[in-house]
Amino acid sequence: MRKFIINVNGNQYEVEVEEITDRVSTTQRPAPQPATTPQPTTKKAPAPQPAPKAEEKKEVIITEGSEAVEAPMPGTILSINVSQGDTVTEGQVLAILEAMKMENEILAPRDGKVASIVVTKGASVNTGDKLIVLE
């Protein structure tokens, strides 16, 4: 017998280990089988899809006496509160633009009549994009 002192988690233990030499057993392991490689299956790659087209900007023609209301910042149009042909007053809310998780009111700069609405609800706009044209 052999004695050992072992430390486990800060606790000290005295252990006696018996040495066994005359009872050695040997076992034979079976020979490893050669690995079979699976046959590769050929799969066709999906056909490439064309890239989505960027939204085409409507060309807006501003006539004399008309005024375009432009986006003051990039964002998404949440709602359009007027229709073509409506009469609006200065300061009236024309649309709501969401930018940086904030809703911004787009106001009429003057009294007038809505000549055309250039954007649609849900459209992404950049600074300076024309939103609504007033006559």
N, C-alpha and C positions, 0 to 999 in steps of 0.2 A: 504494500500500500504506500501511496505517496500522498503527502499532505500539501495543500495549497491554501494560500490566503487570498481571497477574492474580494474586491470592493465593487458593490453594486449600488448606485444611487447614494453614495456616501455611507452606506452600511458595510461593515467588514464581516466576512464570513470565512470560517475555516472549513475547508472541504477535503475529504479523503477520497482518493481515486484509486480504484483497484486496477492493476495492470493485468490484462489477460493476453497471454502470448500463445498458449497451446491450443486455443479454441478459435482458430482463424478459419472462417468459412469463405470459400470463393464461389462466386456466382458467375455464370456466363451470361452475357447479354446476347440476344439474337443479333445476327448481322443486320445492319441497317439496309432497308429496302431502297433500291434506287428510286429517286423521286421522278415522278412522271410530270413532264411539263404539259400544261394544258395547251391545246391547240388554239392559237389566236383566232378570234372571230373578227371579221372585217365589218365594221359599221360605217355607213356613209355619214359624213358630217352633214349637219343641216345646211341647207342652201342659205347663203348670206342674204340678209334682208337689207333692202335699201335704207339708207339713213333717212330719218324723218326730215321733211323739208321745213326750213325755217319759215315762220309766219311772214307772209309778204305784207309789207306796209302799204296801206292804201295811199295813193297819191291824192293829196288834198289841194284843191285849187281855192285860193282865197281871193275873192273879188273885192273891188274897191268898196269900202264901207263895212266889210266883214272883218271879224276878228276871231282868231283861233285861240281856244283855251288850251294851254299846254300843261303837260305833267311837270310839277315842280321837282320831282325826284323819281327814281326808279321804283317800281312796285307793281302791284296787281290790282286791277279794277274789281272792286267788290260789288258795286252796284252803280247803275246809271239811273238818276232820278228824274230825267226829263225825256221827252220824245221829240222827234223831228216835227217842227212846226209849232212847238210850245212857245209861249211868250214868257220870258223870264225877267226878273228884276235884279238889280245890282245886289250882290251878296247872297243870292239864292244858291242853295246847294245843288250843283249839277250832277256830281258823281262822288263816290267814296273810293279813295285810293288807299290800299294797304301797303305800308312800307315799314320794314323792321318791326313787325307785329303791332303796329299802331295804325289806326284808321284816320285818314286825313280827308277833310272835306275839300272838294274842289268847288270853288265859288265862282259865280258869274261876275266878271269884272265890270260889267255895265248892264243897263237895261237892253233888251233886244229879243230877237226871235231865233230859235234854234234852227239853223240852216241845215246842218248835218251832224250826225254822230259818227265819229271816225272809229271808235273802239267798241268792243263788246265786253260784256260781263265776263270776268275771268282772264282777260287779256293781260299779258305782261307788257309793261311800258317802261321806257327809259326817260331820263330827264330831257325835256324839250319835245317829246312826242306830242303830236296834236291829238286832242281828245274829242273836242266839240267845237263846231264853228257857229258863231253867232252872227246874225245880220244886223 
